[in-house]
């Protein structure tokens, strides 16, 4: 959704109706995650994707229909369909797609939501998918404000509470309620899509490898910061893919910086005077990934220095060092791919094993 929002904002501002298709559920080896979106606008212009090509033709027709008649549709596509090879997912998965018309009248909060996403302000969009509530009804939830309604005051209150909880985690998925927000009922299905600010990647050490890591981090959707204590190396010109380049001692900068469970920390300094105090700080705070560059000899020396500094074994177990997966990487760009591969594998529970040597579902259960 983030990728296509600029186009959707333009259509919305021009008051041009468009059909918005959103993946609200997936099972087995589905190609896209919940929240993936595709839209059909004026002159049949298409932006986005819900399946990587498997069912786009059918979704395109549904989007045209919802714009024409104003009726929201919920469609399921999967390998088990009789026409699996025509509009199904030949990869063997199944997706549920909600297709709804969007206009300033049908979704008055859309413009404000798009503006919040563009500016990095957290917001969750709750949409009724099924049940005794208006299908396609939208409730937009910010940390302190709410716009829209799902049909009843009780349902709005329950969803608002859950949406704010999900927003803190950046989570997206289906939730079930009673018609008036009853927690132990499942009559009404609501899709919560959280737009939290992009996760951060903190790269320490202004070297060639850092430039490549920053580039691939930005490609993966991270908000990249490069930090080094040496002003001659830490310059925006050398790191055009970073959102910010900071000249400061790494451990001092990290100490004054907030991190969360999505933050990636890459320590590329491989100099004890920089990386030991930096890793001591990093290993004591929340982060999704903490990796450090260096040889195996450097790694063992670093571990001993960290132990001497009082870092415990449980904290040391979080350290990914030497950084990256074993891809045989040589160049800075290849090493950056290796680091990115390790970050992705750690995030989704991947093994790094070639898929030709594995069996079963390609996408791990629960990855959505």
C-alpha positions as CSV (number, residue, x, y, z in Angstrom):
1,X,0.0,0.0,0.0
2,X,2.8,2.4,0.8
3,X,4.2,2.1,-2.7
4,X,1.0,3.0,-4.5
5,X,-0.2,5.7,-2.1
6,X,1.1,8.7,-4.1
7,X,-1.0,7.6,-7.1
8,X,-4.0,6.9,-4.9
9,X,-3.7,10.4,-3.3
10,X,-3.7,12.0,-6.7
11,X,-6.9,10.2,-7.8
12,X,-8.5,10.9,-4.4
13,X,-7.7,14.6,-4.6
14,X,-9.1,14.8,-8.1
15,X,-12.3,13.1,-6.7
16,X,-11.9,10.3,-9.3
17,X,-13.4,7.0,-8.0
18,X,-11.1,4.0,-7.9
19,X,-11.3,0.4,-6.9
20,X,-9.0,-0.7,-4.2
21,X,-8.2,-4.4,-3.7
22,X,-6.4,-5.4,-0.5
23,X,-5.2,-8.9,0.6
24,X,-6.8,-9.5,3.9
25,X,-5.9,-13.2,4.5
26,X,-3.4,-15.7,3.2
27,X,-2.7,-19.4,3.7
28,X,0.0,-21.8,2.8
29,X,2.4,-20.6,0.1
30,X,0.7,-17.4,-0.9
31,X,2.9,-14.9,-2.8
32,X,1.9,-11.7,-1.0
33,X,1.3,-10.8,2.6
34,X,-1.9,-9.3,4.1
35,X,-2.0,-5.6,3.3
36,X,-0.7,-6.0,-0.3
37,X,-2.8,-3.8,-2.5
38,X,-3.8,-3.2,-6.1
39,X,-5.9,-0.3,-7.4
40,X,-7.7,0.4,-10.7
41,X,-8.3,4.0,-11.5
42,X,-9.2,6.3,-14.4
43,X,-8.7,4.9,-17.9
44,X,-8.2,1.5,-16.3
45,X,-4.8,2.5,-15.0
46,X,-3.5,-0.2,-12.6
47,X,-1.0,0.2,-9.8
48,X,0.2,-2.4,-7.3
49,X,-0.3,-6.1,-7.1
50,X,-2.1,-8.6,-4.9
51,X,-0.5,-11.9,-6.1
52,X,2.5,-11.2,-8.2
53,X,0.5,-11.9,-11.3
54,X,-1.6,-15.0,-10.6
55,X,-5.0,-13.4,-10.1
56,X,-4.5,-9.8,-11.2
57,X,-6.8,-10.2,-14.2
58,X,-9.8,-11.3,-12.1
59,X,-9.1,-8.7,-9.4
60,X,-9.0,-6.0,-12.2
61,X,-12.5,-7.0,-13.3
62,X,-13.8,-6.9,-9.7
63,X,-12.3,-3.4,-9.2
64,X,-14.1,-2.2,-12.3
65,X,-17.3,-3.7,-11.0
66,X,-17.1,-2.0,-7.6
67,X,-16.5,1.4,-9.1
68,X,-19.5,0.9,-11.4
69,X,-22.0,-0.3,-8.8
70,X,-20.5,0.8,-5.5
71,X,-20.8,-2.6,-4.0
72,X,-17.9,-4.1,-1.9
73,X,-16.7,-7.6,-2.8
74,X,-14.8,-10.2,-0.9
75,X,-13.2,-12.9,-3.1
76,X,-11.0,-15.9,-2.4
77,X,-8.5,-17.3,-4.8
78,X,-6.7,-20.5,-4.4
79,X,-5.3,-23.7,-5.9
80,X,-8.4,-25.6,-4.9
81,X,-10.6,-23.5,-7.2
82,X,-11.9,-25.3,-10.2
83,X,-10.4,-22.6,-12.4
84,X,-7.1,-22.7,-10.5
85,X,-4.9,-22.3,-13.5
86,X,-7.1,-19.5,-14.9
87,X,-7.5,-17.2,-11.9
88,X,-6.2,-19.3,-9.0
89,X,-2.9,-19.4,-7.3
90,X,-0.9,-22.0,-9.1
91,X,1.8,-21.8,-6.3
92,X,-0.6,-23.7,-4.1
93,X,-1.7,-21.0,-1.6
94,X,-4.9,-19.1,-1.0
95,X,-5.6,-15.4,-0.6
96,X,-8.7,-13.5,0.5
97,X,-9.1,-10.1,-1.3
98,X,-11.4,-7.3,-0.3
99,X,-12.3,-5.0,-3.2
100,X,-14.0,-1.7,-2.4
101,X,-14.7,1.6,-4.2
102,X,-12.9,4.6,-2.8
103,X,-14.3,8.2,-3.1
104,X,-14.3,11.1,-0.7
105,X,-17.9,10.2,0.1
106,X,-17.4,6.5,0.8
107,X,-14.1,6.9,2.6
108,X,-13.7,10.5,4.0
109,X,-10.6,9.5,6.1
110,X,-8.5,8.2,3.2
111,X,-6.8,11.5,2.5
112,X,-5.8,12.0,6.1
113,X,-4.6,8.4,6.3
114,X,-2.5,8.8,3.2
115,X,-0.9,12.0,4.5
116,X,-0.1,10.3,7.8
117,X,1.6,7.4,6.1
118,X,3.6,9.7,3.9
119,X,4.8,11.7,6.9
120,X,5.6,8.7,9.0
121,X,2.8,9.3,11.5
122,X,1.5,5.9,12.8
123,X,-2.1,5.1,11.9
124,X,-4.2,1.9,11.7
125,X,-7.0,1.4,9.2
126,X,-9.8,-1.0,10.3
127,X,-12.1,-2.3,7.5
128,X,-15.1,-4.6,7.9
129,X,-14.6,-7.7,5.8
130,X,-17.6,-9.9,6.7
131,X,-20.5,-10.4,9.1
132,X,-23.4,-8.3,10.3
133,X,-21.8,-5.0,9.8
134,X,-21.4,-2.8,6.7
135,X,-18.8,-4.6,4.6
136,X,-16.1,-2.1,3.6
137,X,-16.9,0.3,6.4
138,X,-13.7,2.0,7.5
139,X,-12.4,3.3,10.9
140,X,-9.1,5.1,10.9
141,X,-7.3,5.1,14.3
142,X,-4.4,7.4,15.3
143,X,-2.7,7.3,18.7
144,X,-5.1,10.1,19.9
145,X,-7.9,10.5,17.3
146,X,-10.4,8.4,15.4
147,X,-12.3,9.0,12.2
148,X,-15.1,6.9,10.7
149,X,-17.3,4.1,12.1
150,X,-17.8,0.4,11.6
151,X,-21.5,0.6,12.4
152,X,-21.9,0.5,16.1
153,X,-20.4,2.4,19.1
154,X,-19.4,-0.8,20.8
155,X,-17.6,-2.2,17.8
156,X,-15.9,1.1,17.2
157,X,-14.6,1.1,20.8
158,X,-13.3,-2.5,20.8
159,X,-11.6,-2.1,17.4
160,X,-10.1,1.2,18.4
161,X,-8.5,-0.3,21.5
162,X,-7.1,-3.3,19.5
163,X,-6.0,-1.0,16.7
164,X,-3.9,1.1,19.0
165,X,-2.3,-2.0,20.4
166,X,-1.5,-3.3,17.0
167,X,-0.2,0.1,15.9
168,X,2.6,-0.1,18.5
169,X,3.8,-3.3,16.9
170,X,3.1,-2.4,13.3
171,X,1.0,-5.5,13.0
172,X,-1.6,-6.3,10.3
173,X,-4.3,-9.0,10.2
174,X,-7.9,-10.2,10.8
175,X,-9.7,-9.8,14.1
176,X,-13.1,-11.1,15.1
177,X,-15.9,-9.5,17.2
178,X,-19.5,-9.6,18.1
179,X,-21.8,-7.0,16.4
180,X,-21.4,-4.6,19.3
181,X,-17.7,-5.3,19.9
182,X,-18.1,-8.4,22.0
183,X,-14.6,-9.9,22.5
184,X,-15.6,-13.6,22.7
185,X,-17.7,-13.6,19.5
186,X,-16.6,-13.9,15.9
187,X,-19.6,-12.7,13.9
188,X,-17.9,-9.7,12.5
189,X,-14.5,-10.0,10.7
190,X,-12.4,-6.8,10.7
191,X,-9.1,-6.3,8.9
192,X,-6.6,-4.2,10.8
193,X,-3.8,-2.7,8.7
194,X,-1.2,-0.8,10.7
195,X,1.1,1.8,9.1
196,X,3.8,2.3,11.6
197,X,6.9,4.4,10.7
198,X,9.4,2.4,8.7
199,X,11.8,0.4,10.9
200,X,15.3,1.8,11.4
201,X,18.6,0.5,10.2
202,X,21.6,2.0,12.1
203,X,24.9,1.5,10.3
204,X,28.0,2.3,12.3
205,X,31.3,2.8,10.4
206,X,31.5,5.0,7.4
207,X,33.3,2.5,5.1
208,X,32.6,1.2,1.6
209,X,30.7,-1.8,3.1
210,X,28.5,0.7,4.9
211,X,27.5,2.4,1.7
212,X,26.4,-0.9,0.2
213,X,24.6,-2.0,3.4
214,X,22.8,1.4,3.5
215,X,21.8,1.0,-0.1
216,X,20.2,-2.4,0.3
217,X,18.7,-1.3,3.7
218,X,16.9,1.5,1.9
219,X,15.8,-0.9,-0.8
220,X,14.3,-3.2,1.9
221,X,12.3,-0.3,3.3
222,X,14.4,0.7,6.3
223,X,15.0,4.3,7.4
224,X,18.8,4.2,7.3
225,X,21.2,6.2,9.5
226,X,25.0,6.0,9.1
227,X,27.1,7.1,12.1
228,X,30.8,7.5,12.4
229,X,33.0,9.7,14.6
230,X,35.2,10.7,11.7
231,X,33.7,13.8,9.9
232,X,35.9,13.3,6.8
233,X,34.3,10.0,6.1
234,X,30.7,10.5,7.5
235,X,29.3,12.7,4.7
236,X,26.0,12.7,2.9
237,X,27.8,12.6,-0.4
238,X,29.3,9.3,0.4
239,X,26.0,7.9,1.7
240,X,23.2,9.1,-0.6
241,X,20.9,6.3,0.4
242,X,20.9,7.1,4.1
243,X,18.2,9.4,5.5
244,X,20.7,10.9,7.8
245,X,24.5,10.8,8.3
246,X,25.6,11.5,11.8
247,X,29.1,12.5,13.0
248,X,29.4,11.2,16.6
249,X,31.0,8.5,18.7
250,X,28.8,5.4,17.8
251,X,28.1,4.3,21.4
252,X,27.2,7.9,22.4
253,X,24.8,8.3,19.5
254,X,23.2,4.9,20.1
255,X,22.8,5.7,23.8
256,X,20.7,8.8,22.9
257,X,18.7,7.0,20.2
258,X,15.5,5.1,20.6
259,X,15.3,1.5,19.2
260,X,12.5,-1.0,19.1
261,X,12.0,-4.7,18.3
262,X,12.2,-3.9,14.5
263,X,15.5,-2.0,14.6
264,X,18.5,-3.4,12.7
265,X,22.0,-2.5,14.0
266,X,25.0,-3.1,11.8
267,X,28.4,-2.6,13.4
268,X,31.0,-2.3,10.6
269,X,33.7,-0.5,12.5
270,X,35.8,-3.6,13.5
271,X,37.9,-1.4,15.8
272,X,37.7,-2.2,19.5
273,X,37.7,1.4,20.6
274,X,34.5,1.9,18.6
275,X,32.7,-1.5,18.5
276,X,33.2,-2.7,22.1
277,X,31.4,0.2,23.8
278,X,28.9,0.3,20.9
279,X,28.0,-3.4,21.2
280,X,27.8,-3.1,25.0
281,X,25.1,-0.5,24.5
282,X,23.4,-2.3,21.6
283,X,23.2,-5.7,23.3
284,X,21.3,-4.2,26.3
285,X,18.5,-2.7,24.3
286,X,15.6,-3.9,22.0
287,X,16.6,-4.7,18.4
288,X,15.6,-7.2,15.8
289,X,19.1,-7.8,14.6
290,X,22.6,-6.9,15.9
291,X,25.4,-7.8,13.5
292,X,29.1,-7.0,13.7
293,X,31.7,-7.3,10.9
294,X,35.1,-8.8,11.4
295,X,37.2,-12.0,11.0
296,X,36.7,-14.9,13.3
297,X,39.8,-13.9,15.2
298,X,38.3,-10.4,15.6
299,X,35.0,-11.9,16.7
300,X,36.7,-14.0,19.5
301,X,38.7,-11.0,20.7
302,X,35.6,-8.9,20.7
303,X,33.7,-11.4,22.7
304,X,36.4,-11.5,25.4
305,X,36.5,-7.7,25.6
306,X,32.7,-7.6,25.9
307,X,32.8,-10.2,28.7
308,X,35.4,-8.2,30.5
309,X,33.1,-5.2,30.1
310,X,30.3,-7.1,31.9
311,X,28.2,-8.3,29.0
312,X,26.5,-11.6,29.9
313,X,26.3,-14.7,27.8
314,X,22.6,-14.3,27.1
315,X,23.2,-10.9,25.6
316,X,26.2,-12.1,23.6
317,X,24.0,-14.8,22.1
318,X,22.1,-12.1,20.3
319,X,25.2,-11.0,18.4
320,X,25.4,-12.1,14.8
321,X,29.1,-12.2,14.2
322,X,30.8,-12.5,11.8
323,X,28.0,-10.6,10.1
324,X,25.9,-12.2,7.3
325,X,25.2,-15.5,5.7
326,X,27.8,-17.7,4.1
327,X,27.3,-16.8,0.4
328,X,31.0,-16.6,-0.5
329,X,30.6,-12.8,-0.7
330,X,33.7,-10.7,-1.6
331,X,32.7,-7.2,-2.8
332,X,31.0,-4.6,-0.6
333,X,27.8,-5.2,-2.6
334,X,27.9,-8.9,-2.2
335,X,28.6,-8.6,1.5
336,X,25.5,-6.3,1.8
337,X,23.4,-9.0,0.1
338,X,24.8,-11.5,2.7
339,X,23.8,-9.2,5.5
340,X,20.4,-8.5,4.1
341,X,19.8,-12.2,3.6
342,X,20.6,-12.9,7.3
343,X,18.3,-10.1,8.4
344,X,15.5,-11.5,6.3
345,X,16.1,-15.1,7.5
346,X,16.1,-14.0,11.1
347,X,12.9,-12.0,10.7
348,X,10.9,-14.7,9.0
349,X,12.6,-17.8,10.5
350,X,14.3,-18.9,7.3
351,X,17.2,-21.3,7.3
352,X,19.3,-19.9,4.5
353,X,19.2,-23.4,2.8
354,X,18.7,-23.4,-1.0
355,X,15.1,-24.0,-1.8
356,X,16.0,-26.9,-4.1
357,X,17.3,-28.7,-1.0
358,X,14.0,-28.2,1.0
359,X,10.5,-29.6,0.9
360,X,7.1,-28.3,1.9
361,X,5.8,-24.7,1.9
362,X,8.2,-22.1,0.7
363,X,6.7,-19.4,3.0
364,X,6.9,-20.5,6.7
365,X,3.6,-20.9,8.4
366,X,2.7,-17.8,10.4
367,X,4.9,-15.5,8.3
368,X,1.9,-13.5,7.5
